[in-house]
Amino acid sequence: MATKSSHSHSSSRIGSKGKRKIHQIMKEQKEGKLKSSSGKKVKSRKQAVAIALSEARRSGAKIPKNKSRS
């Protein structure tokens, strides 16, 4: 009998280094200090998440790539 994988939630696959980086960037966004590459303040939570994942990947954290949506 096959059991379902316990790694169905994506955050469980992110390493501790990545979680720290994401937490730090999301905190910046909440405080209104996060800026995009153009220098404008980031107001959208979705954009803040994208920036956080991107910066965490760039710093060497192991974060899985997005699954393509069909």
MMTF fields as JSON, N, C-alpha, C and O atoms, coordinates in Angstrom:
{
  "mmtfVersion": "1.0.0",
  "mmtfProducer": "UNKNOWN",
  "numBonds": 279,
  "numAtoms": 280,
  "numGroups": 70,
  "numChains": 1,
  "numModels": 1,
  "chainsPerModel": [1],
  "groupsPerChain": [70],
  "chainIdList": ["A"],
  "bondAtomList": [4, 2, 8, 6, 12, 10, 16, 14, 20, 18, 24, 22, 28, 26, 32, 30, 36, 34, 40, 38, 44, 42, 48, 46, 52, 50, 56, 54, 60, 58, 64, 62, 68, 66, 72, 70, 76, 74, 80, 78, 84, 82, 88, 86, 92, 90, 96, 94, 100, 98, 104, 102, 108, 106, 112, 110, 116, 114, 120, 118, 124, 122, 128, 126, 132, 130, 136, 134, 140, 138, 144, 142, 148, 146, 152, 150, 156, 154, 160, 158, 164, 162, 168, 166, 172, 170, 176, 174, 180, 178, 184, 182, 188, 186, 192, 190, 196, 194, 200, 198, 204, 202, 208, 206, 212, 210, 216, 214, 220, 218, 224, 222, 228, 226, 232, 230, 236, 234, 240, 238, 244, 242, 248, 246, 252, 250, 256, 254, 260, 258, 264, 262, 268, 266, 272, 270, 276, 274],
  "bondOrderList": [1, 1, 1, 1, 1, 1, 1, 1, 1, 1, 1, 1, 1, 1, 1, 1, 1, 1, 1, 1, 1, 1, 1, 1, 1, 1, 1, 1, 1, 1, 1, 1, 1, 1, 1, 1, 1, 1, 1, 1, 1, 1, 1, 1, 1, 1, 1, 1, 1, 1, 1, 1, 1, 1, 1, 1, 1, 1, 1, 1, 1, 1, 1, 1, 1, 1, 1, 1, 1],
  "groupList": [{"groupName": "MET", "atomNameList": ["N", "CA", "C", "O"], "elementList": ["N", "C", "C", "O"], "formalChargeList": [0, 0, 0, 0], "bondAtomList": [1, 0, 2, 1, 3, 2], "bondOrderList": [1, 1, 2], "singleLetterCode": "M", "chemCompType": "L-PEPTIDE LINKING"}, {"groupName": "ALA", "atomNameList": ["N", "CA", "C", "O"], "elementList": ["N", "C", "C", "O"], "formalChargeList": [0, 0, 0, 0], "bondAtomList": [1, 0, 2, 1, 3, 2], "bondOrderList": [1, 1, 2], "singleLetterCode": "A", "chemCompType": "L-PEPTIDE LINKING"}, {"groupName": "THR", "atomNameList": ["N", "CA", "C", "O"], "elementList": ["N", "C", "C", "O"], "formalChargeList": [0, 0, 0, 0], "bondAtomList": [1, 0, 2, 1, 3, 2], "bondOrderList": [1, 1, 2], "singleLetterCode": "T", "chemCompType": "L-PEPTIDE LINKING"}, {"groupName": "LYS", "atomNameList": ["N", "CA", "C", "O"], "elementList": ["N", "C", "C", "O"], "formalChargeList": [0, 0, 0, 0], "bondAtomList": [1, 0, 2, 1, 3, 2], "bondOrderList": [1, 1, 2], "singleLetterCode": "K", "chemCompType": "L-PEPTIDE LINKING"}, {"groupName": "SER", "atomNameList": ["N", "CA", "C", "O"], "elementList": ["N", "C", "C", "O"], "formalChargeList": [0, 0, 0, 0], "bondAtomList": [1, 0, 2, 1, 3, 2], "bondOrderList": [1, 1, 2], "singleLetterCode": "S", "chemCompType": "L-PEPTIDE LINKING"}, {"groupName": "HIS", "atomNameList": ["N", "CA", "C", "O"], "elementList": ["N", "C", "C", "O"], "formalChargeList": [0, 0, 0, 0], "bondAtomList": [1, 0, 2, 1, 3, 2], "bondOrderList": [1, 1, 2], "singleLetterCode": "H", "chemCompType": "L-PEPTIDE LINKING"}, {"groupName": "ARG", "atomNameList": ["N", "CA", "C", "O"], "elementList": ["N", "C", "C", "O"], "formalChargeList": [0, 0, 0, 0], "bondAtomList": [1, 0, 2, 1, 3, 2], "bondOrderList": [1, 1, 2], "singleLetterCode": "R", "chemCompType": "L-PEPTIDE LINKING"}, {"groupName": "ILE", "atomNameList": ["N", "CA", "C", "O"], "elementList": ["N", "C", "C", "O"], "formalChargeList": [0, 0, 0, 0], "bondAtomList": [1, 0, 2, 1, 3, 2], "bondOrderList": [1, 1, 2], "singleLetterCode": "I", "chemCompType": "L-PEPTIDE LINKING"}, {"groupName": "GLY", "atomNameList": ["N", "CA", "C", "O"], "elementList": ["N", "C", "C", "O"], "formalChargeList": [0, 0, 0, 0], "bondAtomList": [1, 0, 2, 1, 3, 2], "bondOrderList": [1, 1, 2], "singleLetterCode": "G", "chemCompType": "PEPTIDE LINKING"}, {"groupName": "GLN", "atomNameList": ["N", "CA", "C", "O"], "elementList": ["N", "C", "C", "O"], "formalChargeList": [0, 0, 0, 0], "bondAtomList": [1, 0, 2, 1, 3, 2], "bondOrderList": [1, 1, 2], "singleLetterCode": "Q", "chemCompType": "L-PEPTIDE LINKING"}, {"groupName": "GLU", "atomNameList": ["N", "CA", "C", "O"], "elementList": ["N", "C", "C", "O"], "formalChargeList": [0, 0, 0, 0], "bondAtomList": [1, 0, 2, 1, 3, 2], "bondOrderList": [1, 1, 2], "singleLetterCode": "E", "chemCompType": "L-PEPTIDE LINKING"}, {"groupName": "LEU", "atomNameList": ["N", "CA", "C", "O"], "elementList": ["N", "C", "C", "O"], "formalChargeList": [0, 0, 0, 0], "bondAtomList": [1, 0, 2, 1, 3, 2], "bondOrderList": [1, 1, 2], "singleLetterCode": "L", "chemCompType": "L-PEPTIDE LINKING"}, {"groupName": "VAL", "atomNameList": ["N", "CA", "C", "O"], "elementList": ["N", "C", "C", "O"], "formalChargeList": [0, 0, 0, 0], "bondAtomList": [1, 0, 2, 1, 3, 2], "bondOrderList": [1, 1, 2], "singleLetterCode": "V", "chemCompType": "L-PEPTIDE LINKING"}, {"groupName": "PRO", "atomNameList": ["N", "CA", "C", "O"], "elementList": ["N", "C", "C", "O"], "formalChargeList": [0, 0, 0, 0], "bondAtomList": [1, 0, 2, 1, 3, 2], "bondOrderList": [1, 1, 2], "singleLetterCode": "P", "chemCompType": "L-PEPTIDE LINKING"}, {"groupName": "ASN", "atomNameList": ["N", "CA", "C", "O"], "elementList": ["N", "C", "C", "O"], "formalChargeList": [0, 0, 0, 0], "bondAtomList": [1, 0, 2, 1, 3, 2], "bondOrderList": [1, 1, 2], "singleLetterCode": "N", "chemCompType": "L-PEPTIDE LINKING"}],
  "groupTypeList": [0, 1, 2, 3, 4, 4, 5, 4, 5, 4, 4, 4, 6, 7, 8, 4, 3, 8, 3, 6, 3, 7, 5, 9, 7, 0, 3, 10, 9, 3, 10, 8, 3, 11, 3, 4, 4, 4, 8, 3, 3, 12, 3, 4, 6, 3, 9, 1, 12, 1, 7, 1, 11, 4, 10, 1, 6, 6, 4, 8, 1, 3, 7, 13, 3, 14, 3, 4, 6, 4],
  "groupIdList": [1, 2, 3, 4, 5, 6, 7, 8, 9, 10, 11, 12, 13, 14, 15, 16, 17, 18, 19, 20, 21, 22, 23, 24, 25, 26, 27, 28, 29, 30, 31, 32, 33, 34, 35, 36, 37, 38, 39, 40, 41, 42, 43, 44, 45, 46, 47, 48, 49, 50, 51, 52, 53, 54, 55, 56, 57, 58, 59, 60, 61, 62, 63, 64, 65, 66, 67, 68, 69, 70],
  "secStructList": [7, 7, 7, 7, 7, 1, 7, 7, 1, 4, 4, 4, 4, 1, 7, 2, 2, 2, 2, 2, 2, 2, 2, 2, 2, 2, 2, 2, 2, 2, 2, 6, 7, 7, 5, 7, 6, 6, 1, 7, 5, 7, 7, 7, 2, 2, 2, 2, 2, 2, 2, 2, 2, 2, 2, 2, 2, 2, 6, 6, 7, 7, 7, 7, 7, 7, 7, 7, 7, 7],
  "xCoordList": [0.838, 0.0, 0.885, 1.736, 0.687, 1.502, 0.952, -0.258, 1.851, 1.432, 1.817, 2.743, 1.108, 1.368, 2.643, 2.898, 3.416, 4.669, 4.397, 3.446, 5.222, 5.049, 5.55, 5.376, 6.176, 6.735, 5.806, 6.265, 4.514, 3.572, 3.544, 3.165, 3.935, 3.942, 5.293, 6.323, 5.316, 6.564, 7.523, 8.738, 7.002, 7.901, 8.781, 9.837, 8.359, 9.173, 10.417, 11.34, 10.458, 11.615, 12.61, 13.653, 12.307, 13.203, 14.137, 13.691, 15.431, 16.418, 16.347, 15.682, 17.029, 16.974, 17.571, 17.1, 18.605, 19.215, 18.194, 18.095, 17.442, 16.42, 15.293, 14.806, 14.869, 13.784, 14.18, 13.373, 15.445, 15.921, 15.901, 15.465, 16.382, 16.451, 15.046, 14.797, 14.133, 12.756, 12.101, 11.424, 12.304, 11.729, 12.245, 11.478, 13.541, 14.167, 13.571, 13.273, 13.401, 12.893, 11.414, 10.975, 10.645, 9.22, 9.03, 8.078, 9.937, 9.887, 10.153, 9.504, 11.115, 11.402, 10.166, 9.844, 9.48, 8.29, 7.199, 6.519, 7.038, 6.024, 6.321, 5.403, 7.611, 8.026, 8.042, 8.23, 7.844, 7.826, 9.206, 9.368, 10.202, 11.581, 12.039, 13.092, 11.269, 11.676, 11.465, 10.405, 12.493, 12.419, 12.733, 13.52, 12.106, 12.369, 13.646, 14.274, 14.018, 15.251, 15.166, 16.19, 13.951, 13.794, 13.904, 13.986, 13.905, 14.041, 12.724, 12.709, 11.608, 10.294, 9.968, 10.411, 9.178, 8.772, 7.854, 7.006, 8.031, 7.201, 5.968, 6.085, 4.778, 3.533, 2.806, 2.046, 3.035, 2.357, 3.055, 4.274, 2.273, 2.824, 3.376, 4.414, 2.687, 3.142, 4.509, 5.379, 4.694, 5.971, 7.067, 8.205, 6.713, 7.678, 8.115, 9.293, 7.183, 7.51, 8.443, 9.403, 8.16, 9.0, 10.423, 11.39, 10.549, 11.863, 12.585, 13.781, 11.859, 12.449, 12.99, 14.112, 12.205, 12.658, 13.852, 14.794, 13.798, 14.878, 16.187, 17.236, 16.119, 17.329, 17.856, 19.067, 16.949, 17.376, 18.099, 19.113, 17.573, 18.228, 19.608, 20.576, 19.687, 20.946, 22.0, 23.195, 21.551, 22.5, 22.93, 23.747, 22.383, 22.824, 21.904, 22.237, 20.751, 19.809, 19.167, 18.965, 18.852, 18.225, 16.716, 16.04, 16.208, 14.777, 14.339, 14.914, 13.317, 12.873, 12.318, 11.737, 12.503, 11.975, 10.471, 9.914, 9.822, 8.357, 7.941, 8.622, 6.811, 6.255, 5.469, 4.753, 5.598, 4.892, 3.405, 2.997, 2.616, 1.157, 0.629, 1.078, -0.321, -0.878, -2.273, -2.891],
  "yCoordList": [-1.181, 0.0, 1.248, 1.412, 2.1, 3.305, 4.403, 4.622, 5.092, 6.207, 7.517, 7.574, 8.546, 9.863, 10.455, 10.291, 11.121, 11.715, 12.796, 13.567, 12.851, 13.854, 15.229, 16.213, 15.296, 16.572, 17.266, 17.837, 17.22, 17.854, 19.365, 20.08, 19.859, 21.3, 21.859, 21.336, 22.915, 23.407, 24.004, 23.948, 24.576, 25.211, 24.198, 24.556, 22.94, 21.93, 21.585, 20.962, 21.977, 21.682, 22.829, 22.726, 23.91, 25.062, 24.906, 24.622, 25.093, 24.95, 26.079, 27.089, 25.91, 26.905, 28.249, 29.304, 28.211, 29.452, 30.236, 31.458, 29.52, 30.15, 30.728, 31.82, 30.002, 30.485, 31.764, 32.683, 31.821, 33.035, 34.236, 35.325, 34.021, 35.111, 35.599, 36.803, 34.658, 35.014, 35.773, 36.779, 35.291, 35.965, 37.395, 38.318, 37.572, 38.892, 39.856, 41.007, 39.393, 40.253, 40.565, 41.686, 39.579, 39.825, 40.809, 41.59, 40.764, 41.72, 43.132, 44.088, 43.255, 44.562, 45.098, 46.282, 44.221, 44.642, 45.116, 46.108, 44.416, 44.77, 46.13, 46.886, 46.44, 47.722, 48.845, 50.011, 48.49, 49.488, 49.884, 50.947, 49.048, 49.366, 48.637, 48.963, 47.659, 46.864, 47.647, 48.231, 47.648, 48.363, 47.404, 46.47, 47.649, 46.834, 47.331, 48.282, 46.687, 47.075, 48.488, 49.14, 48.957, 50.309, 51.374, 52.566, 50.936, 51.883, 52.279, 53.015, 51.795, 52.113, 51.143, 49.995, 51.623, 50.772, 49.66, 49.876, 48.481, 47.333, 47.35, 47.322, 47.397, 47.421, 46.087, 45.737, 45.343, 44.071, 42.941, 42.791, 42.143, 40.998, 39.962, 39.353, 39.759, 38.799, 39.192, 38.34, 40.48, 40.955, 40.776, 40.441, 41.0, 40.825, 39.368, 39.092, 38.437, 37.01, 36.657, 35.908, 37.195, 36.927, 37.445, 36.766, 38.619, 39.197, 38.354, 38.089, 37.939, 37.134, 35.813, 35.426, 35.118, 33.845, 34.036, 33.244, 35.096, 35.385, 35.667, 35.131, 36.511, 36.848, 35.645, 35.469, 34.82, 33.626, 32.664, 32.077, 32.499, 31.63, 32.183, 31.432, 33.497, 34.133, 33.968, 33.886, 33.922, 33.777, 32.328, 32.037, 31.424, 30.03, 29.108, 27.938, 29.592, 28.744, 27.75, 28.044, 26.583, 25.552, 25.745, 25.369, 26.332, 26.583, 26.001, 26.323, 25.14, 24.533, 25.563, 26.566, 25.307, 26.232, 26.069, 25.047, 27.094, 27.047, 25.903, 25.574, 25.307, 24.294, 25.031, 25.986, 24.594, 25.278, 24.992, 23.867, 25.993, 25.852, 25.644, 26.295, 24.742, 24.48, 25.036, 24.903],
  "zCoordList": [0.0, 0.0, 0.0, 0.875, -0.957, -1.087, -0.193, -0.132, 0.499, 1.344, 0.683, -0.127, 1.033, 0.456, 1.065, 2.258, 0.269, 0.727, 1.77, 1.636, 2.795, 3.846, 3.41, 4.128, 2.225, 1.748, 0.762, -0.227, 1.021, 0.102, 0.271, -0.656, 1.425, 1.66, 1.262, 1.689, 0.452, -0.119, 0.909, 0.714, 2.002, 2.963, 3.682, 4.203, 3.716, 4.388, 3.576, 4.102, 2.306, 1.471, 1.443, 0.798, 2.126, 2.161, 3.353, 4.465, 3.122, 4.182, 5.189, 4.956, 6.304, 7.385, 6.947, 7.371, 6.103, 5.607, 4.777, 4.889, 3.947, 3.122, 3.943, 3.65, 4.978, 5.833, 6.55, 6.69, 7.011, 7.696, 6.756, 7.13, 5.528, 4.542, 4.185, 4.122, 3.952, 3.599, 4.754, 4.538, 5.97, 7.14, 7.251, 7.523, 7.041, 7.137, 6.094, 6.414, 4.874, 3.807, 4.004, 3.747, 4.459, 4.697, 5.857, 5.867, 6.825, 7.933, 7.42, 7.845, 6.501, 5.882, 5.173, 5.276, 4.456, 3.709, 4.674, 4.409, 5.773, 6.758, 7.383, 7.701, 7.559, 8.132, 7.094, 7.442, 5.807, 4.749, 4.261, 3.66, 4.509, 4.13, 2.871, 2.324, 2.402, 1.252, -0.037, -0.26, -0.882, -2.157, -3.293, -3.139, -4.432, -5.613, -6.286, -5.821, -7.371, -8.062, -8.636, -8.84, -8.896, -9.428, -8.337, -8.633, -7.07, -5.969, -5.331, -4.345, -5.887, -5.321, -4.191, -4.198, -3.21, -2.11, -2.601, -3.467, -2.045, -2.405, -1.514, -0.289, -2.126, -1.371, -1.451, -0.548, -2.527, -2.746, -2.005, -2.091, -1.273, -0.544, -1.525, -1.263, -2.65, -3.658, -4.202, -4.39, -4.453, -4.969, -3.914, -4.242, -2.651, -1.573, -1.47, -1.24, -1.635, -1.597, -2.75, -2.569, -3.934, -5.1, -4.877, -5.219, -4.316, -4.031, -2.979, -3.102, -1.955, -0.885, -1.421, -1.095, -2.24, -2.804, -3.727, -3.718, -4.52, -5.452, -4.713, -5.072, -3.678, -2.921, -2.145, -2.015, -1.632, -0.901, -1.831, -1.456, -3.055, -4.04, -4.394, -4.507, -4.567, -4.938, -3.837, -4.123, -2.58, -1.47, -1.265, -0.391, -2.065, -2.01, -1.246, -1.057, -0.797, -0.064, -1.017, -2.195, -0.501, -1.326, -1.303, -0.345, -2.368, -2.505, -3.837, -4.876, -3.813, -5.069, -6.032, -5.618, -7.33, -8.336, -8.439, -8.041, -8.979, -9.135, -10.041, -11.012, -9.701, -10.582, -11.659, -11.361, -12.904, -13.988, -13.888, -13.598, -14.122, -14.058, -15.447, -16.391, -15.587, -16.913, -17.048, -18.105]
}
